[in-house]
Amino acid sequence: MKGFGEVDASALRWLPVEGEHPDFQLLAGSEEVARLSWSAGRGSLATGVTRDASWTFKRAGFLSPHVTARLVGGTADAAKLSLHWSSSLLEVAGNGTFRLLRRGTLVPTWEFVDQSGTAVLNEEAVREHSTLVGGLVTVAPKEVARPELPILLLTAWYFLVQAWAEEDAASQTQAALIATYA
């Protein structure tokens, strides 16, 4: 696995790991720079790995949903994403806060901005029919060296995959109910 400083990190893409769906790898060209793997298929527990660190991700809360990221083996949150309809807030331990904003309506597109409102990265889902098959990531060129970049990339993709799975499950439930009572 390559480090972000060793590749062109301005244009990245998430692709499914062959044979291990719903796991994804983040590629810069043909070089893997990160991987996100779910522990139990479609559950909420996942592990994100880069060359320099590994985190566990978990979604929790019903009325106040949030995503936590912890260094593997750690007990304290390395980051916490508090989810809200229009704008969510990611607090990175010791490294400030970032807003996660939805920018796309037809295609789920999300953007992280820092405290000054500067766009750090943008992640856009790529779908085939109703299936999530990957994602396109654009990192602002001056933000590539930002130390929080790996946790931002992994948290945003974790959130996008989880949201996609939840929307898909709700859609299937709705279709089943309509078919049952129609």
N, C-alpha and C positions, 0 to 999 in steps of 0.2 A: 504494500500500500504506500502511495506517495503522499508527501506532505503538501499542503496548499501552496507553500512557497516554491515548490518544485514543478508546478504545472501552471497552465493558463487557467486560472480560477475565475476569469471574468465570464466565461460561458460554460456552464456545467449541465449535466442531465442525469436525472434519476431513471434507472431502468430496473425492471424486476430481475432478481437473481433466478436464473433458469432452474426449474425444478423445486424451488423453495418459496413459492408464492405464499404469503404476500411480502416477502423480503425484497429489499431494494438496495442497489449499489449506486453511489454517486460517482459519475465518471467525468474526467476532464480529458477530452479526446478518448484514448483507449485506456487511460490510467485510472485505476480505482483510487479515490481519495477518502471515501466514507462508505459505511454500510449500516443499514437499519434492519434489524431482524426481530420478528415477533416471537415470543416464547411459546404461545399456545395458539398457533394459527391466527384467528381473528380476535384474540383477547386484547387487552389494553397494555399489557406489559411487553416492552421492547427493549432491545439493547442497541445503542448507537456506538459505532467504532470509527475512529480515525487513526492515523499513524501514531498520534501522540497521546490519545486518551480514549477511555470507554465510559459511557454513561448508561444508566437504566432510565427508561421513560415510562411514566404511568399516568393515565388519566383518572381523575377521581372527582367526586362531588356531583350532585344532581342540581340543586338550586344555585350553587356557586361552583360551577365546573372549573377545573384547573388541570394543568399538566405539570408534573414535576420531573426534573432531571437530576440524577445523583451520579457522582463518580462511582464506578463499580467498586464495591467494597466500602464506600463511604456511607455516613449516616445523615449528613446534612445535605440540604438541597443545593445543588450547584446553580440551578435556575428554576424559576417557577413562572409558568404562563397562566395568567388569570384570564379566563375566556368571557367575552362580552359580545353582544350581537354585532356592533359596528366596529369596535376597536378593542383589541385585547392587549394586555400589558405583560411583557416578559421582563422579569427582574433577574439579572445575572449576578450572582453573589460576587461582590467586590468590583463589578465592572459596569454598573449602571443599569438603566432601563431602556427598553425598546418597545415601540408600538407595532403590533401586527394588525395590518389593515387589509380588509378585503377590497381588491381593486377590480375584480371581474365579476360579472353577474351570470353570463351564460356558461363560461368556463371558470371554475374556481381558480382565481389568481390572488395571491397574497403577497404583501410587501412588508418588510421590516424597515422601520425608520428609527433613527436614534433620537435622543432628547432634543436636538436642534431641528428636527424635522427632515434631516438628510436621509434619502433612501439608501439603505445598505444593500438589500437584496430583494429579488422578486422571484417567486416560485409559481409556476403555472402548471396545472394538471394537464396531462395529455390522455385523452380517452379514445377508446375504440368502442363504438356503440355506447353502452353504459358502463363499460369496464375501464378502470384506471390502469393504464399501461405504462405510465412513466410521468416524468415531469421535466420541464425546462427551467433552468435557474440562471438568472442574470445577476451578477454581483457588480456593483459600481466599481470601476477600476481603482479608485483611490481607497476603497474599502477592503480590498483583497488581503491586505496585511493586518487587518483588525484582528486582535487576539480572540474576540468573541465569535468570529465567523463560524467555526465548526459547530458550536452549540446553537447558533442561530439557524444554520442550515438544517441540522438534524431536528431541532424542535419544530421548525416550520413544516418540514416534510412529515414528521410524525403526526402533527396536528391535521395536516391535509389528508393523509391516508385514513386516520381515524374518522374524520368528518365524512369522508367519502363512504366509508364502510357503514356509518350510522345512517346516512341518507339513503344508501342502497337498501339497507335492512328495512327502513321505514317505507320505502317505495314498494318493496316486495310484500310487506305486511298489508299495505293499503290495497295492492292489487289482489291479494288473496281474500281480503274482506269483501271487496267489490264483487269478485267472482262468486263468493259464497252466498251473498245476499242479493245478487242481481236477478 
